[in-house]
Amino acid sequence: METSRILGLATAAMALTAVALAPADADAQRVRWKMASAFPSSLVQLGTLGKNIEKKIEAVSGGEFRIRFYEPKALVPPLETWDAVSQGSIDAAWTAAGYWAGKIKASPLFTAVPFGPAAPEYLAWMYYGGGLELWREIAHRSNIHPIPCGIIAPEASGWFREEIKSVEDLKGLKMRFFGLGARVMEKIGVSTQLIAGGDIYPALELGSIDATEFSMPAIDLNLGFYQVAKHYYFPGWHQQSSILEIEVNLDKWKALTDQQRAQLEMVCGDNMREGLAEGEAIQWKAIQTLQEKGVQIHRWPDEVLDALEKAWGEVVEELVQEDEDFARVWQSLSTFRANYATWKELAYLK
């Protein structure tokens, strides 16, 4: 009898211990991240795709993995998220690699390339041509793990108060410009500066800048640039496609389970699909609306595009000499594109 009683008490104790430990084990599997955004959630594609991450990761994980989206400046200014993620003061950032050109000269090649590939070719290089491996190798030095998490259609080339008829008309202008395209514009005499999206309109309105580029028609319409500048130029030679990403603190990434890492990768893969499909679907309506608001749509003359492409070649030569990482990434991309050209010439209509 005594033995049975002891065994019964032991069994009960073990059961209570299991119950007590279960919540702790479950809690250990739950992830709660803070993600700073470079773009407001209300901004078409650039913001909404980032907000999607918050909703989708919760859905696919059954609420075990949650990433809270924070508006620009709520946690850290948009152009300071790299350091914040690196140091672990925030878990992740919704942004684009090209914002870090001042820190890593090769980084813009992982967002957009002047006179570069359209989305299918760009993604082919990133995922199957070594691009993503190179970017992660470079970013891991800063304790950051980048995950491509959106891709959008070609951008416009810029907003100007006055019609631009030649390269000479561009010289001396002060213009907001992003990524490697900024160095090209500098080559032809434009004074450029990088301004976060939410700060562009006031700068344009106040005359701190004379012109700006930012994104595609549906996004630019949302930001109201047409109220200040009426001349809108195409094509976006500097960004024929643009990759967005979530940048994760590397220690936090490593702390995830295999399942959680797979969930985040799958959410970002779906975001790529949504970004490309939506971006291609919404531009014509935005262009129509802009024209109704008095915007004049222009296409650059061939001589201007030729001058820009020539300047881009000079920029590449300089950067290859300046930076070993840029040289490696450029070699990888150039080799892939040269090989891809065989397929492109045969498969696609001109």
N, C-alpha and C positions, 0 to 999 in steps of 0.2 A: 504493500500500500504506500509506504513512504517513498519507495523508488518511483512508483507511478506519479506520485505527487510532484516529486522533483523534476521528473521528465516533463510533466505538464507545465510546470513553471518555466522550465528552460525553453520549451517550445513557444510559450506565450511571449517570453522575453525576446526571442529571436524574431518573432512576428512583429513585435512593437519596434524593434530595431530596424527592420526592413521598411516599415511604414515611415519611420522617422528619417531614414536615409533617402527614401525615394524622392521627396521634393528637392533635396539638395542636389541629387544627381540630375534631375530634370532641369533645375536652374542652371546647372553647369553647361547644359546643352543650348540654353537660350542665349541669343546674341542680340544686343541692343546697341546699335551704332548711331553716331551723329555724323551727318554728311553735309558739309558746307557746299553751297552752289555758287558758281560764277554767274548764273543766269536766274532771273526771277521765274517763279513757277508759272506765272501768267504769260510768259513769252512763248509764242508758238514754237514748237519743236525744241529749240535750245533749252527752254525751261520745262516744257511739258514732258519731254523724254526723261529728264532727270527726276521729275515727280513720279513718273511711271515706275521707277525703280522701287520707290517706297511702297507702292501698292502691290507690285508684282512679287517682290521678295516675300512679303507677308503672306500672300496667297499661296505661293508654291511651297512654303515651309510650314503652312498651317499655323502661322503666328509665332513659330519658334525663332525665326530670324527676322528682325525688324531693323530697317534703316530709316532714320528720321531725316527728312529733307529740310534743310535750313536755308532761308532766303539769303541772297547776297548781303554781306556785312553783319548778319545776325550773329555769326560766330567769329568770322575773320574776313577782312576785305578780300574780294575775288582774286586780286593779284598777289595775295600772300598765302594762299592755301597750300602751296607746295611745301613751304617750311613747316606749316602747322601740321600737315599730315606726316611729314618726315619725322618730326619730333614726337608725334603721338598725342599732341594736344587736341586734335580731332581725329576721328577714326578714318574718315574718307572725304573726298571732294568730288563733286560733279563739275567737270571742266574740260579743257582741251590741252593736249601736250604743247601746242604752239605758244601758249602763254609763257613758257619758261625759257624762251630763246636767250634771255639775259643770263641765265644760269647754265643752260645746256644748249649749245649751238645746234646740235643735231635734232633737238626736240620738235621743231616745227615740221620736220619731214614725216612725223607720225600723225600730223593733223591734216595738212594740205600741202601740195607741191605746185608752185607756179608752172603753168604749161604742163601740168602733170596728169596723172591717170584719172579717168572716170571711176565711179564706184566699183564696178565689177573687177577691173584690173587692180585697183588699189587694195581691195580686200583679198584678192588672190595673192598679192605680194605679202601683205600683212600676215596672213594665216598659213600660206604654203610656200612663200618665197623667203622666209627668214626675217621679215620686218618686225614682227612682234617679239621674236626672241631677242633681237638686237635692242629693242626699246626696253624690254624688261631687264636685260643685262645692265643697261645704262642706268635705269631708274632705281634698280635695287641698290646701287651704290649710295643712294640717298634714303634708303629704307622705305621705298615706295614700290608698290606693286600695281602697275596699270592694267586695266581691263577695258578694251574697246567696248563701248556700250551704246553706240549710236552712229549713224552715218547719214549725212544729208546731201541734198542735190546741189548742183552748181550755184555759186553765189553770184550776185550782181557785182559789177566792178566799182561802183561808187556813185555818190551823190554830189552834185556840183551846183553852185548858185548860177554860174554862167556856162554857156555851151563851150565845150572843149573841142577844138577843131584840129589841133596839132600838138605835138610834144612840147612845143614852145609855150603853149597856153598853160601847160602844167607846171612849168618852172616857177618856183617861188611860192607855190601854194603851201599852206599848212594843212595837213590832212591826217586824220586818224586812220591808221592802217595796221593790219594784223600780220604777224608771222613773217615769212621770207619775202612776201610781196612788199613789205615795208622797205627792205633793203634795195629792192629793185626800184621802187619809187624814189628813194634817196639818190640812186644812180642817175636818174634823169632830172634831178633838181627839185624834187618835192621834199619839204620838211615834214617828217612823219613823227607821230607819237602814238603809243598804245594806250587807249582809254577803255575802261570796262564799259560794257554795253549800256548800263543804266546812266552813265555820266556823259554819253555822247551827245544826246539832244541838247542839254544845256550848253555844252561847249560850242556846238554849232550855232545855236541861237544867239549866244553872246559874242560870237565872232572869235573865240579863242582858236578855233580851227575854221578853215575855209571850205573844207569838204570832208567827206567821210565814206568809208566802206564799212559794212558790218556783216550782212548776210544776204539771204535770198529775199525775193519780193514779199512773200507772206510774212516774214519776220520783220523786214524793214518797214512795211506798212504798219505793223503793230507798234513800232517805235516812233512813228510820226515824222520821220525826216522830211517828208514831202511838204510839210508846213514851212520849212525854211529853205530848202533847195528843190528846184523843179526839174533839174536835168539828171537823168538816171541812165547809167551806162552799162552795157553788156558787151561781150561775155565776161564772166568772172575768171579772167586768165590766171589769177592768183590762187583760186580755190575751185577747181572743177569738181571736187567732192571733198567733204570735210568729215573727219572722224572725231567723235566725242568720246570721252572716257570717264570711268570712275577710277580715281587714284586712291588706293587703299594703303594704310600704314602696313608695312611688310610684316611686322610682328603680329599685328591683328589678323592678317591674312593667314599666316602660318598657324595661328591658334584655332582657326576654324576646323571643323571636321571635314572629311572628304565630301560628305553629302552637302554640307553648307557651301563649300567652294563650288561644287557642281551646280547647286541652285543659283548662285550668283552668276556664274558663267552662262547658264541657260536663260536667266532673266535678261542678261545683256545681249545674248544672241537674238532673243525675240525683239529687244529694243532696236537692234540693227535693222531687222525686217520692217518694223513699224516706221522707223525714221526714214528709210529710203522710200517706201511705198507712199507714205503720207506726203513727204516732201515733193515728190513728183506729181502728186495729185492736186496740190493746192495752189500752184504758182499762177496758172492762167487767170484764175479768178482775182488774185491779188493784183496782177498787172492791169487787168480790166478796171479794177477799183481805183488804182493809182492814176490811170489815164483820165478817169472821170473827175479826179481831183486836180486835174491840170498838169500832171507830170508829163514831161516829154521823154519818151523812150529813145535812146540812141544805141547804135552799135559802133564800136570803135572802128575807125578806118584801118585798113590793112597796114598802112605805114606806121600808125601808132602801135599796133600789136607787134609789128616787126621790131620796132625800137625797144619795146618792153622785153621781148624775148631775147634780144641781143644783150640787153642789160642783165637779164637773168643769167645768161651764160657767164658773164663777168663775175657776178655775185657767187656763182657756184665755184668758179676757179679760186676765188679768194677764200671762201670757206673751207674748201678742200685743203688749202695750204695752212689755214689757221688752226684747224681742229681735227685731231685724229679720228674722233668718233664720227664727225660729220663725213669725213672721207670714207670711212668704212660703210656707213649707212648709204651714202650716195652711190658707192660702188655696187652695193647689193641691189638697190632699186634700179639703177641703170642697167645692170646685167639682166635683171628679171624683165624689164621693159623691152630690151632688145630681143630677148627670146620670145616674149609674149607677142611681139609685133607680127611674127609669122602667123599666129592664130588670128590676130586682129585683122590682118589684111585679107585672109581667106574667108573668115566667117562672117564679118560684119559689112553691111552696106555702107557705102561712103556717105 
